Amino acid sequence: MAKLALALALVVGVGLLALAAQAAEVTVAAPAATFTVKQLTPETALAAAQAALAHCRQGGYQVAVAVVDRSGVLQVLLRDRLAGPHTVEVASRKAWTAASTKASTAAFAAETQAGKPLSGLRGHASFMAVAGGLVIAGGGSLLGAIGVSGAPGGEADEACATAGLKAIADELEF
C-alpha cells in the first residue's frame, strides 16, 4: 500500500510539474505582430528645409535641400533659383545616404575610402560619399535625414543642413 501511495504521489508530482511547465510556456509573450514608428510631419520637414535654405542664402550660396523620411523617401525638396541642376539629385542622395546608413555623409565618406572594409558601398548608385547629409533623430528614433548641395564644398553644405536641424530641434522629442 505504501508503494502504491508513493507511486501515486510521484505520478501526481510529475503531472504537476508538467502543468507548471505548460503554464510557464503559455505566459511567455509572443513578439508583437506590428510596431509603431515616429515620422516627421511634412510641416516639420519643410521647416528644416527652409531653415537650411535660408542659412545658405545668408552665405551667398544657391542650393537644393532635400528632406527624407526614416525610410529614405523624399518628403521635401527645395531648390533655390540659381542652384545648379545637379544639386537636386545630389541633395536627395545625401539625405538618402544619411537615412540609410544612420550616419552623416561625412562619416560615410570617411568609412568608405579605398582600402576600408565598407569601400564597396561607394559603388552603389544611390550613395553619396560627401559631406552635407545629416540624420534627423529624436527620442532615440531615426526620423529622417536632410541633405544639402550647392554650397562650395561639403563642409558648407553640412553647415546649412545643421541650421535646418537646429530649426526643428525644439519640436523633436529628445
C-alpha positions as CSV (number, residue, x, y, z in Angstrom):
1,M,0.0,0.0,0.0
2,A,2.9,2.4,0.8
3,K,4.4,1.6,-2.6
4,L,1.1,2.4,-4.3
5,A,0.8,5.7,-2.4
6,L,4.4,6.6,-3.3
7,A,3.9,5.8,-6.9
8,L,0.7,7.8,-7.0
9,A,2.4,10.8,-5.3
10,L,5.2,10.5,-7.9
11,V,2.8,10.5,-10.8
12,V,0.8,13.4,-9.4
13,G,4.1,15.3,-8.7
14,V,5.3,14.8,-12.3
15,G,1.9,15.8,-13.6
16,L,2.0,19.0,-11.6
17,L,5.5,19.8,-12.9
18,A,4.3,19.2,-16.4
19,L,1.3,21.5,-15.8
20,A,3.6,24.2,-14.3
21,A,5.9,24.0,-17.3
22,Q,3.0,24.2,-19.7
23,A,1.6,27.3,-17.8
24,A,5.0,28.9,-18.0
25,E,5.1,28.4,-21.8
26,V,1.6,30.0,-22.1
27,T,2.7,33.1,-20.2
28,V,5.6,33.8,-22.4
29,A,4.6,36.7,-24.6
30,A,4.9,36.3,-28.4
31,P,6.5,39.1,-30.3
32,A,4.1,41.7,-31.5
33,A,2.8,41.4,-35.0
34,T,3.1,45.2,-35.5
35,F,5.2,48.1,-34.2
36,T,4.9,51.9,-34.0
37,V,7.3,54.3,-35.6
38,K,7.7,58.1,-35.3
39,Q,7.7,60.0,-38.5
40,L,8.4,63.7,-39.4
41,T,5.4,65.7,-40.3
42,P,5.5,67.4,-43.7
43,E,5.4,70.7,-41.8
44,T,8.5,69.8,-39.7
45,A,10.4,68.5,-42.8
46,L,9.5,71.8,-44.6
47,A,10.7,73.9,-41.7
48,A,14.0,72.1,-41.6
49,A,14.5,72.6,-45.4
50,Q,13.5,76.2,-45.3
51,A,16.0,77.0,-42.5
52,A,18.8,75.2,-44.3
53,L,18.0,77.1,-47.5
54,A,17.9,80.4,-45.6
55,H,21.2,79.7,-43.9
56,C,22.8,79.0,-47.3
57,R,21.4,82.2,-48.8
58,Q,22.9,84.2,-46.0
59,G,26.2,82.8,-47.0
60,G,25.5,83.7,-50.6
61,Y,25.0,80.1,-51.7
62,Q,22.3,78.9,-54.1
63,V,21.5,75.3,-53.1
64,A,19.0,72.5,-53.2
65,V,17.8,71.0,-49.9
66,A,16.2,67.5,-49.6
67,V,14.5,66.0,-46.5
68,V,13.6,62.3,-46.5
69,D,11.7,60.2,-44.0
70,R,13.2,57.4,-42.0
71,S,13.0,55.0,-45.0
72,G,14.8,57.5,-47.3
73,V,11.6,58.5,-49.2
74,L,11.6,62.2,-50.2
75,Q,9.3,64.4,-48.2
76,V,10.5,67.9,-49.2
77,L,12.8,69.3,-51.9
78,L,13.6,73.0,-52.2
79,R,15.8,74.3,-55.0
80,D,16.9,77.9,-55.0
81,R,16.5,79.9,-58.2
82,L,20.1,79.7,-59.4
83,A,21.1,76.3,-57.9
84,G,22.7,74.0,-60.5
85,P,20.5,71.3,-61.9
86,H,22.8,68.6,-60.4
87,T,22.0,69.9,-56.9
88,V,18.5,68.3,-56.8
89,E,19.8,64.8,-57.2
90,V,22.9,65.3,-55.1
91,A,20.9,66.7,-52.1
92,S,18.4,63.9,-52.4
93,R,21.2,61.3,-52.5
94,K,22.9,62.9,-49.5
95,A,19.7,62.7,-47.5
96,W,19.0,59.1,-48.6
97,T,22.5,58.1,-47.7
98,A,22.3,59.6,-44.2
99,A,18.9,57.9,-43.6
100,S,20.1,54.6,-45.0
101,T,23.4,54.4,-43.1
102,K,22.1,56.3,-40.0
103,A,25.2,58.4,-40.1
104,S,26.3,61.7,-41.6
105,T,27.5,61.6,-45.2
106,A,30.9,63.0,-44.0
107,A,31.2,59.9,-41.7
108,F,30.1,57.7,-44.6
109,A,32.8,59.2,-46.8
110,A,35.5,58.6,-44.2
111,E,34.4,54.9,-43.7
112,T,34.1,54.1,-47.4
113,Q,37.5,55.3,-48.6
114,A,39.6,52.9,-50.7
115,G,41.0,50.1,-48.5
116,K,38.4,50.4,-45.8
117,P,36.0,47.4,-45.1
118,L,33.0,49.4,-46.4
119,S,34.6,50.8,-49.5
120,G,32.5,48.6,-51.8
121,L,29.4,50.6,-50.8
122,R,30.6,53.6,-52.8
123,G,29.8,51.6,-55.9
124,H,26.0,51.7,-55.1
125,A,24.3,54.2,-57.3
126,S,22.3,55.9,-54.6
127,F,25.0,56.5,-52.1
128,M,26.7,59.9,-51.9
129,A,30.0,60.0,-50.1
130,V,30.5,63.7,-49.5
131,A,29.6,65.9,-46.5
132,G,26.2,67.7,-46.5
133,G,23.8,64.9,-45.3
134,L,22.7,64.6,-41.7
135,V,20.5,62.3,-39.7
136,I,17.3,63.7,-38.1
137,A,16.7,61.9,-34.9
138,G,14.7,62.5,-31.7
139,G,13.7,60.5,-28.7
140,G,16.1,57.7,-29.6
141,S,14.4,57.2,-33.0
142,L,15.6,57.8,-36.6
143,L,13.1,60.3,-38.0
144,G,14.7,61.1,-41.4
145,A,17.6,63.0,-42.9
146,I,18.5,66.2,-44.6
147,G,20.8,66.8,-47.5
148,V,22.2,70.0,-48.9
149,S,24.0,70.5,-52.2
150,G,25.4,73.6,-54.0
151,A,27.4,75.4,-51.4
152,P,31.2,75.5,-52.1
153,G,32.3,72.2,-50.5
154,G,30.6,69.6,-48.4
155,E,31.5,71.4,-45.1
156,A,29.4,74.5,-46.2
157,D,26.6,72.1,-47.3
158,E,26.8,70.5,-43.8
159,A,26.7,73.8,-42.1
160,C,23.4,74.6,-43.9
161,A,22.0,71.2,-43.0
162,T,22.9,71.8,-39.4
163,A,21.0,75.0,-39.4
164,G,18.0,73.0,-40.7
165,L,18.3,70.6,-37.7
166,K,18.6,73.4,-35.2
167,A,15.4,75.0,-36.5
168,I,13.4,71.9,-35.6
169,A,15.3,70.7,-32.6
170,D,12.7,72.0,-30.1
171,E,9.9,70.2,-31.9
172,L,11.6,66.8,-31.7
173,E,11.5,64.6,-28.6
174,F,14.9,64.0,-27.0
